[in-house]
Amino acid sequence: MKTDIHPSNYRPVVFVDLASGEKFLISSTIEAEGETEFEGKTYPTVNIEISSASHPFYTGKETGGSKASRVKQFEARKLAAKK
């Protein structure tokens, strides 16, 4: 492997998914917001709003209400537009 090809601030960082609470340890150059303990060691931390642990595409769980309620909302808007 080539030496000296990574930036000087390339280090392990813990990303915390705020929606699910999952933590991921990934090497990154991102600016850290704080520090947290992960698997017995202290790492820089970055909070993220969504990740594969909480995104509906990966989890298979749909959010935002049922299809029936969305149909009712659409029909209500349609009727309001006709008036």
ZATIDREN-778067 format. One line per field, with one value per atom (N, C-alpha, C, O): residue number from 1; residue in three letters; x, y, z. Coordinates in Angstrom, 2 decimals. Layout:
BEGIN
nr	c(NUM,...) $
rest	c(ala,...) $
u	c(X,...) $
v	c(Y,...) $
w	c(Z,...) $
This chain:
BEGIN
nr	c(1,1,1,1,2,2,2,2,3,3,3,3,4,4,4,4,5,5,5,5,6,6,6,6,7,7,7,7,8,8,8,8,9,9,9,9,10,10,10,10,11,11,11,11,12,12,12,12,13,13,13,13,14,14,14,14,15,15,15,15,16,16,16,16,17,17,17,17,18,18,18,18,19,19,19,19,20,20,20,20,21,21,21,21,22,22,22,22,23,23,23,23,24,24,24,24,25,25,25,25,26,26,26,26,27,27,27,27,28,28,28,28,29,29,29,29,30,30,30,30,31,31,31,31,32,32,32,32,33,33,33,33,34,34,34,34,35,35,35,35,36,36,36,36,37,37,37,37,38,38,38,38,39,39,39,39,40,40,40,40,41,41,41,41,42,42,42,42,43,43,43,43,44,44,44,44,45,45,45,45,46,46,46,46,47,47,47,47,48,48,48,48,49,49,49,49,50,50,50,50,51,51,51,51,52,52,52,52,53,53,53,53,54,54,54,54,55,55,55,55,56,56,56,56,57,57,57,57,58,58,58,58,59,59,59,59,60,60,60,60,61,61,61,61,62,62,62,62,63,63,63,63,64,64,64,64,65,65,65,65,66,66,66,66,67,67,67,67,68,68,68,68,69,69,69,69,70,70,70,70,71,71,71,71,72,72,72,72,73,73,73,73,74,74,74,74,75,75,75,75,76,76,76,76,77,77,77,77,78,78,78,78,79,79,79,79,80,80,80,80,81,81,81,81,82,82,82,82,83,83,83,83) $
rest	c(met,met,met,met,lys,lys,lys,lys,thr,thr,thr,thr,asp,asp,asp,asp,ile,ile,ile,ile,his,his,his,his,pro,pro,pro,pro,ser,ser,ser,ser,asn,asn,asn,asn,tyr,tyr,tyr,tyr,arg,arg,arg,arg,pro,pro,pro,pro,val,val,val,val,val,val,val,val,phe,phe,phe,phe,val,val,val,val,asp,asp,asp,asp,leu,leu,leu,leu,ala,ala,ala,ala,ser,ser,ser,ser,gly,gly,gly,gly,glu,glu,glu,glu,lys,lys,lys,lys,phe,phe,phe,phe,leu,leu,leu,leu,ile,ile,ile,ile,ser,ser,ser,ser,ser,ser,ser,ser,thr,thr,thr,thr,ile,ile,ile,ile,glu,glu,glu,glu,ala,ala,ala,ala,glu,glu,glu,glu,gly,gly,gly,gly,glu,glu,glu,glu,thr,thr,thr,thr,glu,glu,glu,glu,phe,phe,phe,phe,glu,glu,glu,glu,gly,gly,gly,gly,lys,lys,lys,lys,thr,thr,thr,thr,tyr,tyr,tyr,tyr,pro,pro,pro,pro,thr,thr,thr,thr,val,val,val,val,asn,asn,asn,asn,ile,ile,ile,ile,glu,glu,glu,glu,ile,ile,ile,ile,ser,ser,ser,ser,ser,ser,ser,ser,ala,ala,ala,ala,ser,ser,ser,ser,his,his,his,his,pro,pro,pro,pro,phe,phe,phe,phe,tyr,tyr,tyr,tyr,thr,thr,thr,thr,gly,gly,gly,gly,lys,lys,lys,lys,glu,glu,glu,glu,thr,thr,thr,thr,gly,gly,gly,gly,gly,gly,gly,gly,ser,ser,ser,ser,lys,lys,lys,lys,ala,ala,ala,ala,ser,ser,ser,ser,arg,arg,arg,arg,val,val,val,val,lys,lys,lys,lys,gln,gln,gln,gln,phe,phe,phe,phe,glu,glu,glu,glu,ala,ala,ala,ala,arg,arg,arg,arg,lys,lys,lys,lys,leu,leu,leu,leu,ala,ala,ala,ala,ala,ala,ala,ala,lys,lys,lys,lys,lys,lys,lys,lys) $
u	c(0.84,0.00,0.89,1.94,0.48,1.26,1.22,0.20,2.32,2.38,2.10,2.32,1.62,1.38,0.38,0.54,-0.64,-1.64,-2.92,-3.74,-3.10,-4.29,-4.01,-2.87,-5.04,-4.87,-4.45,-4.66,-3.86,-3.34,-4.45,-4.21,-5.68,-6.78,-7.68,-8.82,-7.20,-7.93,-7.82,-6.73,-8.96,-8.95,-10.30,-11.27,-10.38,-11.68,-12.62,-12.22,-13.87,-14.89,-16.15,-16.50,-16.85,-18.12,-19.25,-19.36,-20.08,-21.26,-22.46,-22.67,-23.25,-24.40,-25.67,-25.88,-26.51,-27.79,-28.78,-29.11,-29.24,-30.14,-31.52,-32.21,-31.95,-33.27,-33.34,-34.34,-32.27,-32.32,-31.38,-31.54,-30.40,-29.44,-28.27,-27.38,-28.24,-27.15,-25.86,-25.87,-24.73,-23.41,-22.60,-22.63,-21.86,-21.02,-19.62,-19.44,-18.62,-17.22,-16.66,-16.53,-16.31,-15.83,-14.66,-14.68,-13.67,-12.58,-13.05,-13.70,-12.70,-13.19,-12.30,-11.48,-12.47,-11.78,-12.74,-12.35,-13.99,-15.03,-14.71,-14.07,-15.16,-15.00,-15.88,-17.08,-15.30,-16.05,-16.72,-16.23,-17.85,-18.63,-18.37,-18.75,-17.74,-17.47,-16.77,-16.18,-16.83,-16.22,-17.21,-18.06,-17.09,-17.92,-17.11,-16.12,-17.56,-16.90,-17.62,-18.84,-16.84,-17.39,-16.49,-15.30,-17.03,-16.31,-15.04,-13.99,-15.17,-14.08,-13.05,-12.12,-13.18,-12.23,-12.99,-14.19,-12.29,-12.89,-12.56,-11.41,-13.61,-13.46,-14.16,-15.08,-13.74,-14.50,-15.89,-16.06,-16.90,-18.28,-18.91,-18.66,-19.73,-20.54,-21.97,-22.20,-22.93,-24.34,-24.93,-24.72,-25.68,-26.35,-27.83,-28.21,-28.67,-30.12,-30.67,-31.65,-30.06,-30.59,-29.44,-28.48,-29.56,-28.56,-29.27,-30.50,-28.51,-29.12,-29.87,-30.73,-29.58,-30.27,-31.67,-32.50,-31.94,-33.25,-33.97,-35.14,-33.31,-33.95,-34.97,-34.68,-36.19,-37.24,-36.85,-37.33,-36.02,-35.61,-34.88,-35.08,-34.01,-33.22,-33.95,-33.73,-34.82,-35.50,-36.79,-37.24,-37.38,-38.63,-39.83,-40.96,-39.62,-40.70,-41.05,-40.20,-42.30,-42.76,-43.16,-43.78,-42.82,-43.21,-44.08,-44.12,-44.76,-45.54,-47.01,-47.66,-47.54,-48.96,-49.28,-48.42,-50.53,-50.96,-51.37,-51.58,-51.47,-51.87,-53.31,-53.64,-54.16,-55.56,-55.68,-56.48,-54.89,-54.97,-54.43,-54.92,-53.43,-52.90,-53.91,-54.00,-54.66,-55.70,-56.78,-57.25,-57.18,-58.19,-57.69,-58.45,-56.44,-55.87,-55.88,-56.20,-55.54,-55.54,-56.94,-57.14,-57.91,-59.30,-59.80,-60.55,-59.43,-59.83,-59.24,-59.92,-57.98,-57.36,-58.00,-58.16,-58.37,-59.03,-60.37,-60.70,-61.16,-62.45,-62.29,-63.08,-61.30,-61.07,-60.65,-60.99,-59.92,-59.48,-60.64,-60.61,-61.66,-62.82,-63.69,-64.37,-63.67,-64.55,-64.06,-64.69) $
v	c(-1.16,0.00,1.24,1.26,2.28,3.50,4.23,4.22,4.86,5.64,7.10,7.58,7.81,9.25,9.66,10.73,8.85,9.25,9.78,10.40,9.55,10.03,11.39,11.67,12.23,13.50,13.27,12.19,14.28,14.12,13.95,13.37,14.44,14.31,13.10,13.07,12.13,10.91,9.99,9.49,9.77,8.98,8.31,8.66,7.34,6.71,7.71,8.45,7.74,8.63,7.82,6.96,8.08,7.42,8.31,9.47,7.76,8.45,7.91,6.70,8.82,8.43,8.82,10.00,7.83,8.07,8.55,7.82,9.79,10.37,9.72,9.72,9.17,8.56,7.20,6.87,6.41,5.05,4.83,3.86,5.71,5.53,4.64,4.43,4.11,3.25,4.04,5.25,3.36,3.98,3.20,1.97,3.95,3.35,3.91,5.13,3.06,3.49,3.42,2.34,4.60,4.70,5.68,6.66,5.44,6.40,7.54,7.33,8.78,9.96,11.16,11.14,12.21,13.48,14.56,15.72,14.20,15.16,15.83,15.23,17.08,17.79,17.14,16.99,16.78,16.12,17.15,18.27,16.75,17.63,17.37,18.18,16.29,15.94,14.61,14.17,13.97,12.65,11.72,12.16,10.43,9.43,8.15,7.94,7.33,6.05,4.99,4.90,4.20,3.16,1.95,2.03,0.84,-0.41,-0.24,-0.79,0.53,0.68,1.74,1.95,2.42,3.48,4.77,4.76,5.90,7.21,7.66,7.64,8.08,8.53,9.86,10.20,10.64,11.82,11.40,10.30,12.26,11.90,12.90,14.11,12.38,13.20,12.67,11.47,13.56,13.17,13.32,14.33,12.30,12.36,12.09,11.37,12.68,12.55,11.23,10.72,10.65,9.41,8.60,9.15,7.28,6.38,5.12,5.06,4.14,2.89,2.19,1.35,2.52,1.91,2.48,1.86,3.67,4.28,4.68,5.06,4.61,5.02,3.97,2.77,4.40,3.45,2.50,1.37,2.93,2.06,0.82,-0.28,1.01,-0.10,-0.89,-2.09,-0.22,-0.91,-1.59,-2.54,-1.11,-1.67,-1.14,-1.58,-0.20,0.38,1.74,2.62,1.90,3.15,4.10,3.69,5.37,6.37,7.41,7.49,8.21,9.30,8.98,9.64,8.01,7.72,6.60,6.12,6.20,5.09,5.60,6.80,4.69,5.06,5.56,6.45,5.00,5.41,6.87,7.61,7.30,8.70,9.63,10.75,9.18,10.02,10.16,11.21,9.10,9.16,10.14,10.94,10.10,11.03,12.47,13.37,12.70,14.05,14.53,15.69,13.65,14.01,14.36,15.35,13.54,13.80,15.10,15.82,15.42,16.69,17.87,18.88,17.77,18.84,18.98,20.08,17.85,17.85,18.55,19.36,18.24,18.89,20.38,21.19,20.74,22.16,22.93,24.11,22.29,22.96,23.21,24.17,22.36,22.51,23.69,24.29,24.03,25.09,26.47,27.46) $
w	c(0.00,0.00,0.00,0.64,-0.72,-0.79,0.55,1.25,0.89,2.13,1.83,0.72,2.84,2.77,1.68,1.08,1.42,0.43,1.08,0.40,2.38,3.07,3.72,4.10,3.85,4.55,6.00,6.56,6.59,7.96,8.99,10.05,8.69,9.65,9.35,9.81,8.60,8.31,9.52,9.83,10.22,11.45,11.64,10.96,12.56,12.85,13.51,14.41,13.06,13.59,13.83,13.02,14.93,15.22,14.71,15.11,13.82,13.33,14.10,14.16,14.71,15.52,14.77,14.47,14.46,13.81,14.86,15.79,14.72,15.72,15.70,16.72,14.55,14.45,15.13,15.76,14.99,15.54,16.73,17.47,16.90,17.99,17.62,18.45,16.40,15.96,15.86,15.59,16.08,15.98,14.96,14.92,14.12,13.09,13.23,13.36,13.20,13.26,11.85,11.27,11.31,9.93,9.92,10.67,9.10,8.95,8.08,7.05,8.49,7.79,8.08,9.00,7.27,7.50,7.97,8.08,8.23,8.60,9.94,10.81,10.09,11.35,12.42,12.22,13.54,14.61,15.51,15.67,16.10,16.97,18.45,19.30,18.75,20.14,20.20,19.21,21.35,21.52,22.20,22.98,21.89,22.53,22.69,22.00,23.61,23.82,22.99,23.02,22.27,21.41,21.51,21.18,21.95,22.11,22.96,22.63,24.05,24.99,24.66,25.45,23.53,23.16,22.92,22.63,23.03,22.79,21.37,20.95,20.64,19.26,19.05,19.80,18.03,17.65,17.17,16.62,17.37,17.05,16.10,16.18,15.17,14.28,14.34,14.16,14.60,14.62,13.22,12.56,12.79,11.49,11.71,12.63,10.85,11.05,10.54,11.09,9.52,8.95,8.37,7.85,8.47,7.93,7.44,7.42,7.05,6.60,7.73,7.46,8.97,10.11,10.32,10.97,9.76,9.98,8.69,8.74,7.55,6.29,5.86,5.89,5.46,5.09,3.95,3.92,3.03,1.93,2.43,1.93,3.44,3.97,5.04,5.19,5.80,6.90,6.45,7.09,5.35,4.89,5.65,5.41,6.54,7.33,6.74,6.63,6.37,5.80,6.91,7.89,6.75,7.73,7.05,5.82,7.84,7.27,7.07,6.27,7.76,7.67,6.71,5.97,6.73,5.88,4.50,4.31,3.55,2.20,2.17,1.39,3.01,3.04,3.45,2.87,4.42,4.85,3.78,3.64,3.01,1.94,0.81,0.19,0.54,-0.48,-0.06,-0.87,1.20,1.71,1.61,1.25,1.93,1.83,0.38,0.11,-0.55,-1.96,-2.44,-3.14,-2.05,-2.46,-1.87,-2.54,-0.65,-0.03,-0.79,-1.01,-1.20,-1.97,-3.34,-3.86,-3.93,-5.24,-5.17,-6.04,-4.13,-3.96,-3.68,-4.17,-2.90,-2.58,-3.83,-3.97,-4.73,-5.95,-6.91,-7.67,-6.88,-7.76,-7.34,-8.18,-6.05,-5.54,-5.89,-5.53) $
